[in-house]
Amino acid sequence: MIILRAAHSDIPVLVRLINSAYRGEGSKKGWTTEADLLDGTRTDEANISDLMNDENSVFLKCLNEQARIIGSVYLQKQNDKLYLGMLSVSPEMQAAGIGKRLMAAADDYAIKNNCKSIFMTVISVRNELIAWYERHGYKKTREKKAFPIGEKFGIQKQPLELIVLEKNI
């Protein structure tokens, strides 16, 4: 496996990967699914393109031996902190260490970019996922955020809120 910076030419594959990891019946093959909480898609090509066009942002991609994208993560530098989002691993490849490798690459990216910490938002009822991040050094902060409203972010099946997790580098 190798981790590289994703290019605009990767956008269609990234969109399929991210949506497959979070939404729809196929996402239920993995443990990171949000399908029981949200309907709709997680992202689209326009959203990923906008994020890639931000000079403070990068997508990292994890390639298998056949050069197929099997994982990705979105990183955005915000002053002296790094936001981590959309950590995605192909559902049939989850629990194989790919997420850990992407997290380590995010740590390296943060260090190289003089970030003091990495933070993320997680749906508050995703206890198993929160526990996984805590095992990787993240801690819950007291900060909570409303889950974004609108079909662009998914159709909520129940009221949701986000919590902020942070890890010092």
N, C-alpha and C positions, 0 to 999 in steps of 0.2 A: 504494500500500500504506500502511496505517496500523496502528500498534501501540497497543493499548489493554489495560487490565486486564480479564481474563476474569471473568465472573459465574457464579453457580451455574447459571443457565439454559444456559450453554455446556458444561456437563459432558458430556452425551452426545456432542457433536461433538468435544470434546477427547479423550475416550476413543477414539473411532474414529480420529482423527488420530494419536494417540500409538501406538496398536497398529499402525496401517498403516505407520508409519515404521520400526518396529523388528521386528515379528514377522509371520510368515506369508508366503505366496508373493507377495502384493502388495507387500510391503516390498522385495522383490528388484528392483523397478523403480528404486529409489534406491540410494545407496551407503552409507546409514546402517544398513542391515539387521543384525539380530542373528539372523536366521532360521537361519543355519548353525551357530549356537552354542547357541541356546535354542529350545525349543518352548513353547507356551502363550501366554498374553497378557502384555503388558507392564504393563497396569494395568486397573482397572475403575472404575465410577462411585463406589463406596464409598471407594476409595483417594483419588481426586481430590477428593471432597467433604471427606474428613478433612483433606487437605492444605490445601484452601481455607479450612477453618474455623480453621486455625492463624493467630492474629493476626500472626505474624511472616512469613507466607508470602503469595505472590501468584503467579498464573499470568498471563503476558502472552500476548496473542493477536495474530497478524498477519492482517489482513483484506485480501483482494484488492478490486478495483474493484467487484465485485458483493456486497461485504460478507460473503463466505464465508471462514471460518477456514482458512488455508492453512499456518499455523505457530504454534507456541507454545513457551513455556519456563516452567519452574517455578523460582521464586526463594524462598529462605528466609534471612532474616537470623539469624545466629548470633553474638551479641555484636558484634564489630567486623568480621566477615567475612560474605560472602554466598555461600550454597551455590547452585549452578546445576545443575539436573537436567532430564531429560526434554526437552532441546532437540529439537523435532520439526518437520519440514517434510514436507508431503505428498510422497510418493515421486515423483510425476510432475512436481513443481515444484522438486525439488532441483537444486542448482547454478545457481540463478537469483538468488542474493544474499539470499534470505529469512533463512537462518541467520545471515549476517553482520549483517543489520538487527536481528535478535533479540538477538544478542550485544552490539551497540552499545546497545540499549535496556537490557540487563542492566547494562552499564557505567554508564549514566546513573542507573539505579535505585540501584546501589551508591553512587555519589557522593552522590546526594540523601539517602541513608540513612546517611551517614558511615561507610561500610565501607572498610577499608584494603585488602581483597583479595577476590577471587572464587575459590572453589574448587569442584571437581567430582570425581566418581569416574568412571573409564572402565575397561571391561574391558581387561585388560592386552594381550590379543592383537589388539586393534583398532588396529593400527599406522597405517592410513590416517587414521582418525579422530583419533588422538593427534597425528599430524603436522599435521592441519588446525587443531586447537586450538593447537598450538605456533606455527603461522604467525599466530595471532591473539593472541599474547602470553602464553600459558599455558606453564608449565614443570612438568616432572615433579618431584614431591617424592620423598623416600625412603619415604614412607608407602604401605603396601599394606594392603588389607583383604580378608578372605575374602568370596567372593561369597555372598550370602544363600542359605540352603538353604530349600527349600520351593516348592511349586507356585505360591504367590502371586507369586514372583519369576521364574518360568519354570523349565522343566525343562532342566537342563544336558545338553548332548550330549557335553561333555568337561569336565574340571576347569577352573574359571575362578577368577580373582582380579581384584580391582579395584586400580587405582593412583589416586593423588590427584594432580591437576593444580591449579596455583594461579597466579593472576595478580595482581600488585600494581596497585592503582588510583592 
